[in-house]
Amino acid sequence: MDEAQARMTAAMTSPGTGTELPELRHTGSWLDGYADTGPEPPTPALAELFTRLGDLQPTFLEHILVPFTTHEADLAALDAHTSRLVPVAGIDSRGQLPYRTAAALATRLGLPLTELPGGHLGPVERPAQFADALKALLATP
């Protein structure tokens, strides 16, 4: 299991090469001064949850990550609804697998990629900034 976890971590965090970025969009004013901020420390309850989730790593790898990362999206169905789709990614995960996946989907659909605060776990890492950015996004016509 240690080898599988190491491979998963490497795949998720290794920067991609040659990824064409779509048009980038930022809603609200969260990007102003963002580089001078850092993730918020987890609450005690969240820290405890992370410990419990670590114990579930084998289940996560086998039953969630593998099926999720090998699923092929129905691009024709997505094409039919592009007016209702908003691909998003966490700005701190640029170059990593989750970001590259969202960027590839946005490019394929001809949509901008909306960046939100944080990385892959933006709502956990930067909850206040993420909430403000999400409110601004939802208010965008």
Secondary structure in CASP SS format (residue, H / E / C, confidence):
PFRMAT SS
TARGET T0000
AUTHOR 0000-0000-0000
METHOD secondary structure of the structure
MODEL  1
M C 1.00
D H 1.00
E H 1.00
A H 1.00
Q H 1.00
A H 1.00
R H 1.00
M H 1.00
T H 1.00
A H 1.00
A H 1.00
M H 1.00
T H 1.00
S C 1.00
P C 1.00
G C 1.00
T C 1.00
G C 1.00
T C 1.00
E C 1.00
L C 1.00
P C 1.00
E C 1.00
L E 1.00
R E 1.00
H C 1.00
T C 1.00
G C 1.00
S C 1.00
W C 1.00
L C 1.00
D C 1.00
G C 1.00
Y H 1.00
A H 1.00
D H 1.00
T C 1.00
G C 1.00
P C 1.00
E C 1.00
P C 1.00
P C 1.00
T C 1.00
P H 1.00
A H 1.00
L H 1.00
A H 1.00
E H 1.00
L H 1.00
F H 1.00
T H 1.00
R H 1.00
L H 1.00
G H 1.00
D H 1.00
L C 1.00
Q H 1.00
P H 1.00
T H 1.00
F H 1.00
L H 1.00
E H 1.00
H H 1.00
I H 1.00
L H 1.00
V H 1.00
P H 1.00
F H 1.00
T H 1.00
T H 1.00
H C 1.00
E C 1.00
A C 1.00
D C 1.00
L H 1.00
A H 1.00
A H 1.00
L H 1.00
D H 1.00
A C 1.00
H C 1.00
T H 1.00
S H 1.00
R H 1.00
L C 1.00
V C 1.00
P C 1.00
V E 1.00
A E 1.00
G E 1.00
I H 1.00
D H 1.00
S H 1.00
R C 1.00
G C 1.00
Q C 1.00
L H 1.00
P H 1.00
Y H 1.00
R H 1.00
T H 1.00
A H 1.00
A H 1.00
A H 1.00
L H 1.00
A H 1.00
T H 1.00
R H 1.00
L H 1.00
G C 1.00
L C 1.00
P C 1.00
L E 1.00
T E 1.00
E E 1.00
L E 1.00
P C 1.00
G C 1.00
G C 1.00
H C 1.00
L C 1.00
G H 1.00
P H 1.00
V H 1.00
E H 1.00
R C 1.00
P H 1.00
A H 1.00
Q H 1.00
F H 1.00
A H 1.00
D H 1.00
A H 1.00
L H 1.00
K H 1.00
A H 1.00
L H 1.00
L H 1.00
A H 1.00
T C 1.00
P C 1.00
END
